[in-house]
């Protein structure tokens, strides 16, 4: 839906910066999520008002917007790309905000918890996963520290709720060209005369939940998954794949290293090689050289119905302290080569 930022704040293009600021504060108070719990329409309106003031509250960015607006470029709220995107490089407000603030701003950039302090998006919870499970998939039981409603204040964050005097309840302040969450109230717009000592005003405490995490086949170190928990709902989980003493991974292929003796390299041999799903017999051809790489097809990491390969790096192990008999045999071989 195409919207004019001035109309979002209920003002016209001739309004002064002070008038825009007053209009923003009034609307932000009215539609703040803490004042309208459970009202999704009010929350969306609060985001629209905040995002509009992110642009119009800055003289420089307001001038850029006015230039685009007078040039007839369409301003599409929440959409991306398309023609008529104007000098901001994208058609949507999200794209404009990313262009202006380097990807970090926008009305939905932080959340609030109860009537407590605001919080930024939480980092993903790290979970250790065995190498084989990450490659082939499976379940991992993990104990996660997840945020839950504070049992002392029941999520309120404290008592004696008051409007924050620093931001007049808007949850935001302007510093130079930037509009950012108020540091006094953490972006909630509210303060307490008595802050909950258990959660320190956040409305949440950490609790431990044991969950069975379904790890998809082909997961890599750093893969982020969404996990539904019984009490908190969706939690982001970041996988930490444990290194394996035998295997290592490069893309969809699995690599390993095996050592063979000199006679095995010269005469050839057969070896049982460990793979991700069991052992297979691998043939060592006569005359195999150190550094040879042998391929076992289809024993790598699954990907879209196919599998990578396992690459076996061959090392030839020579005796470090040969016996007198072994030395004699090597001398005989050396003599044969000189003839």
N, C-alpha and C positions, 0 to 999 in steps of 0.2 A: 504494500500500500504506500502511495506517495504522500509524504507529509511535509509541511513547511515548518521549520524549526521555531519560527516566531509564533505561529499559531499554536504549537505544542505548549508554549509558555503563556498563551493568551495575550500576546503583545504584537505590536506592529514593528516594521523595520526602522521606524524613527525613534524607538524607545532608547533611553539612555542606559548605560551599563548598570547604574544604580537601580533603575526601574526593572531591568531584567533580573538583577540579583534578588530584589524583593519578591518578584513574581515567582522565581524559582523556589525561594525559601518557603513561600506560602503553599505552593503546590507540593513540594517535597514533604512538608509537615502533614499535609492532608492525605497523601497517598503512601506514606512510609509504611513498609510491611509490618513494623511493630505496632502501628496504630490500626492496622487492618489485618489481623491474623487470619490466615486461611483464605483471604480474598485474592485470587489469582489476577483478577482484572485490575485491582488497585496496585498490585505488585508490578504488573506490566506497564501501567501508567507511570508509576514511580521511575521505572527504568527509562521510559521515553522522556520524561521531564529531565532526569539526570543527564541523559545522553545529549539532549538538546542544549542544556546549559554548559556541558563540556565544551561545546563549540562556541556558543554565543557569549559565554562568560570570558572568553579570551578575545581581546581586541584584534589581535593578529589573525586568529582563526575565524573570527566573525567576518573580517574583511575578505578573507578567502571565500567564505561561504557566500557572502553578498555578491562577490564577483561571479561566482558560478550561477547563483540564483538569477541575477540580472541577465546573464548570458543565455538563459533559457534552458540550461541543462536540467534534466530531471533529477530529483533527489529521492531515491528509493530507500525507504526505511527497512533495513534488515535484509535487503537483497544484495546480490553480488554481480559485478560485471555488467555487460550490456553497453549499449550505445548511450551517449550523453552522460558519461560518468564524470566529466568535468575534470578540474585540475587535481582532484584527490586520487585519481587513478583507479577508482572502483565505484560502482553504483550504489553500494549499500553504506549505511551509517557505520556498520562494523568495520568495513574496509577503510572508511575515512578516519575513524578513530585509530585504527592500526597505523595508518599513514602518518597521522599527527603525533601519536604518543608512542610509536614504536611497538604496538601490539599489547600494551598493558592496561589501557583505559577503557572506559565504557560503563554504562550504568549497571551492567550485570557483572562487574569485575570482582565484587566481593559479596559475601553472604553475611547474614546476621543470625545470631543464635539467641532465641528467646528475646528478652529485653536487655541482654548483656552486650558485651563488646563485639564489634564486627570481627570477622576472621577472613583471611585470604584462603584460596583453595588449598586444601591440605595435600601434602605430598603423598605419593603412593606408599603403601605399607610394603616393606621388603619381605619376601619369602624365599628361603633357600630351597632349591629343587635339584634332585640328583640328575646327573648328566643324561643318563639313559631315559629317564622319565620326560625330560625336556625334549629329547629327540623323538621318541616314539609316542609320547602322550601317556596320560594316566592321572591318578589321583594322589594328592599329597595332603596329609593332615598337618595343619599348622595352627599355632596359637597366635592370634593377632591382637594387638592393642588397638581397639577401635573406640571412637568417642561415643558416649551415651549421655542421656539426660542426667544432670547432677541430681543425686537422690536427696541432697540437703535442701536445695532451693527449688527443686522440681523444674529446673531449666530457666528460672526467672533471672538468675544472676545476682540477685540481691533484693533489698527492700527499700522503700522510699524512693521510688523512681522519679527522676526529675529531668527536665529538658536540659541538655548540655548547653551551658552558656557560651562556649567557644564557637559553636556552629549554629546556635539557635535551633537545634533539633533537626537540622538537615542531614547531619552525618558527614558533611563535606566542608572543606575550607579551600580557599584559593590562595596559592602562594606564587606570586609572579604570574607566569603564563599557565601554570598548572592548577587543575582542580583535583584534590586528592582527599582520601578518607581523613576525617578529623582525628588527630592523634590523642586528643583528650578523651574521647568516647569510643575510639576504635572504629568509627563509622556507623555506630548504631543510632546516634542522635540522642541517646539517653545516658544518664549517670545515676548512681545510687548513693543515698546517704549512708547505707549499710551494705557493703559489698560482701557477697558470700565468700567465706574463707576457704571453702572446700574447692570451688571451681574458679575462684578469683574473678568472678564477674562474667565468666564466659558462658555459664549455663550448662557446661558439659564437663564430664570427667572421663578418663580413659578406663576402659574395662577390658578384660581378656576374654576372648571368645575362641573356642576351638572349632575349626571348620575343615571340611574336606574340599580342597581346591582342585577343580578339574583343569588339568594342564593340557592344552591342545598339542597334538603332534607337530613337531617342527618349531616349537617355541625356542627362542634364543635368549641369551643373557640381556636383561633390560626390557623384555617384553612386558607390557602393562595389560592387565586383565581387570574386568569388572566382576566383583564378587558380591553376591547377595548374602547379607548376614541377618541372623534372626532379629536382632534388636535395632540395628542402625540402618538397614537397607543396603544400598549400593556403596561398596568401598573399593577404591582403586588399589590393586596389588601389583607390585613390580617384582618380576622373577629375577633371582640371582642364581644362575646355573653353577653348580659346584664343578670344579675341574675333575677330570677322571685321570687315574694314574696310567691308563693305557691309551685311551682314545683322545683325540682332539678334533675339533670341528672347524671346517672352512666352508661356509655356505651350506649347501646340501650334501657335501661329501664329508666322510669320516676318514681321518688319517690315523695310522698307528705305525709303530716301528718294531721290527722283529730282528733278532740277531741269530745268525746261523754260523756254523763252523766252516772252516776252510774246506774240509772234505765235502760237506753238503753243497757248498758253492761250486766246487769243481765237478763233482760227480752227479749232482742233482739230488732232490729229496722230496718228501711230502711232509707238510706240517699242518697241525690242527691250529687254526687261527680263530681267536675270539671275535665275534661280531656283536652288534647290538641285540640280536635275537638268537643267539646260540653260536656254536662252533661249526666251522666248515673246514674242509680239507683243501689246502693250497699247495699247488705243485711248484717246486723250485726247479727250474730247468738247469741242466748241466752248463757250467760256465757262467753262472749268474755273477754279475759284478757288484762290488759295494756301491750303494747308492741307487740300485735298481728299484723302480717303483712298480709294483704289481697291483692290478685292479681287480677287485671283486665286485661285479655289477650288482646293483639293486640292494646293497647292504648299507646304504647311507640313510639320510634323513628323509622322511616322507614329505611330498609336496604336490598338492593337486592331483592325487591319484597315482603319482609316480614316486620313485625313490632315487636318491643320489647313490653314489658308489662308495665303497671302502677302498682306500688307497694304502697299500702296505709298503712301507719303506724298508728296504733290506740292508742290514749291516752285517758285514763279515767279521766275526770275532776270532782273533788270533790268540794263541796261548801266550800268556804273559811270562810264565816261567816254565818253558818246555823241559821235559825230562831228557836224560841222555839219549834214550831210545828215540824220542821225538826229534831231537836234534839230528840224530843220525839219519832218520828218514828224510828230513828236510834237506840235508846235505846230499843225499842220494838224488832227490828230485832236482836240486840245483845242478848236480853233475849231468843229469840227463838233458837238461835244457841247454847246457853248454856244448853238447855233442852235436 
